[in-house]
Amino acid sequence: MSRPTGRVLTLLELLQSGGTRTVAELADRLGVEGRTVRRYVDQLIELDVPVESVRGRYGGYRLAPGYRLPPLMLGDDEALAVLLGLVAGRRAGLTTELTASETAAAKIRRVLPRHLARRLDTLLEALAFTDRPGEFDTPDAGVLLTVADAVRHRRPVSIRYTDRDGRRSERILHAYGIVAHAGRWYVTGRDASAGADRTFRLDRIADARTLPGSFEAPEGPGPAERVLSGFATAGYRHEVTLRIHGTPEQIRARLPAAVATLEEHEPAADRDPAAERWLRVELRAERLDWLPPVLAALDRPFVVERPGQLRDLVAALADRLASCARRT
C-alpha cells in the first residue's frame, strides 16, 4: 500500500472515531500539511464517503450519515470487541437474524491481521461459559428497528402477532420500550384493541408499521420493570401465596421480580430496607416441585398460605432431608 493511500485510510479511521476534527489536528496526526488533508478529503468524497465540512472557529471535517456504510476502519482492540460481542450475542440470543451475525463475524475475521487472529483463536479456545447455549428465535431486524423508532417518537405501531398457541391477530400498540430478558427481545406497551398493557415477544411479530398520531407514555415503572412484573403475574396452573420472614433482598435472591411479587404493608417513608419482617409473596407456576428446594435454600421462616399441595411437597422434602441426616 502506498503511503498516500495509507494516509487516506488513516484519515477515514480518524473521522470514524466521531466528532469534528480540525484541519490542524488531522494534519498533525497524518504528518502532512493542511492542503494535503483537504486533498485526501476530496479523495474520500470521490469514493462516496460522506465527509462534511464544518465552518467556523472550531470547524473542520466530520463523517455524516450516508446512503450506504463506508469502509469501516477498526483498531485491533475494536475488532476484538466487536467479534466477542457477536459471539456473546449469538449465545445469549440477543441478535437479529443468525445469518447476519455470522456473516458479519466472518467478514471481520477474514481481514484480521494474523497476529490478532491467532490471539482471538487462543481466547475462544480458552473461553468457557457457565450456561449452555440456547436455541432462540431471533426477531426480524426491520421489525426491531420499526418498533424502536415508534418507541422513541411515541408513535402508534400496527403489528401482526402470533401468540404461543399459534393464534394470529393484528394489534395497534403504544410501545413504551424494548426489553432484552433471558435471551429474548420483548416490547411492552398499551394494546389499544385490548385497552390494557401487554408484553409481546418481538420474534413473534411478523410485520410492524408506524401509524400517524402520538401518545404520552404513562408515569410509573419503566419498561424493564413492567416486563418482569408481567412474567410474575402471568396466568399459570397454580397460584401460590407465601409469607416469608426476611428482607426483600434476601427473598429476591431466590425469588426475583420475574418470578414473584412482594407485598409490603409498611409505608415507604417508614420502611427500613435492611429490617427483617413478614412479607407476603405471590407467584404463579405451572409446576410446584421446584418450589420446596427454593424455599429451603432461602433459609428463612415461611408459611404456605396456598395451595395445600405445596405444603405436602414441602413436608415430603423435609422428611427426605431428615432421613438423609440420620443415615450413618
Salt bridges, closest charged atoms under 4 A:
GLU25 OE2 - ARG21 NH1 2.53
GLU33 OE1 - ARG35 NE 3.20
GLU52 OE1 - ARG62 NE 2.86
ASP76 OD2 - HIS115 NE2 3.31
ASP121 OD1 - ARG109 NH2 2.23
ASP131 OD1 - ARG91 NE 3.75
ASP137 OD2 - ARG201 NH2 3.87
ASP149 OD1 - HIS153 ND1 3.16
ASP163 OD2 - ARG167 NE 3.09
ASP165 OD2 - ARG167 NH1 3.42
GLU170 OE2 - ARG209 NH2 3.63
ASP191 OD2 - ARG171 NH1 2.57
ASP197 OD1 - ARG190 NH1 3.47
ASP197 OD2 - ARG226 NH1 2.90
ASP203 OD2 - ARG201 NH2 2.89
ASP207 OD2 - ARG209 NE 3.97
GLU239 OE2 - ARG284 NH2 3.73
GLU239 OE1 - ARG306 NH1 3.41
GLU263 OE2 - HIS265 ND1 3.87
GLU263 OE1 - ARG280 NE 3.90
GLU264 OE1 - ARG271 NE 3.04
GLU264 OE1 - ARG277 NH2 2.69
GLU266 OE2 - ARG277 NE 3.77
GLU276 OE1 - HIS245 ND1 3.87
GLU276 OE1 - ARG300 NH2 2.53
GLU286 OE1 - ARG237 NH2 3.86
ASP289 OD1 - ARG287 NH2 2.87
GLU305 OE2 - ARG243 NE 2.69
GLU305 OE1 - ARG280 NH1 2.45
